[in-house]
Amino acid sequence: MNGREPDLGRIGIWAGDLDTYPAAGLREAAAAVEDLGYGTLWFAETTGREAMAQAAILLAATRRITVAVGMADIYARDAVTTAAAHRTLGEAFPGRFLLGLWESHPSLAEDVRGRRFEPPPAAMRAYLDTLDAAPFGPPGTTASQYRLVAALDPDMLTLAAERAWGATVLGMPVEYTRTARTALGPDALLAVTQLCVLSDDRSRTAELATATTAAALPNRRALLHDLGYEDVDALDDRLVDALVAHGDAEDVARRVREHLDAGADHVSLHLLTPTPGIVPIRQWERMATHLLP
């Protein structure tokens, strides 16, 4: 593999609201995650900042932490441009940038970007082919194999095992972590993101946990059914508890340990709050005391 291998550590933060922060808040969030001792700061590319530019801001605002684009949209830029950006960030910040690729949604690809949405496994395979062959980048650099595929589908897990450093899985039960580890084999990296709602009073977390579960269903319905959750639209307690770790810090930490025991190499915390757009530093601090050395 080319370049220095990123060190993710065992625990990271998935900052799902980064696109809602102003630039100063973006830098504040990155510095806080690093100072608390987390190994990796993750974010997704959806409708806010361009992913590679945002990664550069985060890397420049920190000193040691790994910055991971957990879901870089393959329809947002052509693969040659992505390869050049990947190599550029790898040269400027050796071992600190990790690229995760996402197959997007039909509405984002077609309605927003004006692209034709292709079957995800075929589109991702073709994108990876072009990444590997891309000629552009800083002098003396070559294509980096330190990349992940976002995998909420058995075919994408297979592709991740064949063509990437590993896979990232967002918002699935522990049972799926076991499935993903089996599909990837023992050597590929498996990075899991756990949805969390934190409160010492569990009764206060139920509403947000249920709303989060409902929002997650469209991309997960068939997979959850295969895992034994038969009536997912009922949003019963078993399903909500499986997708969203909610309660006090020890409840969340217990779920993280379950993912690690099930085969995850790294778990990032996506801490959801009733006030999106406000950096949840206090919640990150509480979880750090329970999960970090």
Order of alpha helices (4+ residues) and beta strands (2+ residues): beta-alpha-beta-alpha-beta-alpha-beta-alpha-beta-alpha-beta-alpha-beta-alpha-alpha-alpha-beta-alpha-beta-alpha
